[in-house]
């Protein structure tokens, strides 16, 4: 083992119920190296991370750290050796405060038997200051938005005696400013000789922060090397096994009469004066940073939140559904930002999830579920949406993130919507699944559905929408055709200090 190598994996394999999750993986991580671990959902990344962190034990192979060889690690061994993981689900304690979540584990690691609460607060504030984030130390983490929970998990890892920090999709819900702060921290860690494994589906971030790249597909390492040797096409091809073109959206035909109109709508303290029209056949993008009001607007259009001012029209008529059920019956569908808590019944079968929005259509005249019709309907969606699963009766929690998102889409397409609202539909899914969802969205628009596509990923909205609305602090600050927009123009609107008239 060379002096600069922190960890060396040799011949790591792992199977679950006879299914090979990893096959003979070799990988070395040097001290102070930033390595991207890439691959599609289900490719083996999470399994490999859990073996390194001691959560899983490999069936074969060895792990070498500091010249010592292990056939497996326990979670405590991994922590003692300096390995820390920030998982996608954050693993935070919702019933504890920000300060407690960040600092208590570090206090425990140092063997302290009595908690010094002043020290806990000071250490937590120090970690927040390190990445330039302002959070209320006394707020319960369960009350934080997704981005806040993610930042708490990152700060907690920084306080521990970390030598290898594994970050699993750490920027999923962060603003660009927060991402830049995080990357500054990563570079500081690298300068101190701390290794970082960075897992991300955002290729632009991978190129910005990583030096080395390892790509897994179907449990095998397909290629690795310096990131500079991979252009986007080569990167995507090795991840997916196929070439994916990134062509801008061109509407087939846009209707002349609006499907949905918002006229100066608002909700007190959330957003105000929002006006736009959505036409059949178009994909309308709405973008903004955290706190812009995009998420609240999406929920208001689906009647999850009640507007307190203005008016919404559906096909030219006043639209005032009393609840979500009425919104669904009127032809409005909503794919939420958080599919795990708002979009799916995780322990339930894939088939049940796919028909859950219109379950009454699958009842017999005696009020029982017609299981045969449920299975037939779900099999059609599995085929049409290319959901990768051996059975529609598996619990949806067994699927990868991209396939779970396809199940959410099937659930709402089952109602034959007139308007489809997609709230950050590609968060945490891989390049191949993203391409499938982009193509599906375009196909639905070509069928005359009006699509609202909400995302803070500017390349994504520019590529997949024909028209854009930019929001900031609950206001519209720009509306433009996608062909006349670019990232620089949108970022200028988002970074402007004063509120101005809407730029069209």
Order of alpha helices (4+ residues) and beta strands (2+ residues): beta-beta-beta-alpha-beta-beta-alpha-beta-alpha-alpha-alpha-beta-alpha-beta-alpha-beta-beta-alpha-beta-beta-beta-alpha-beta-beta-alpha-beta-alpha-alpha-alpha-beta-alpha-beta-alpha-beta-beta-alpha
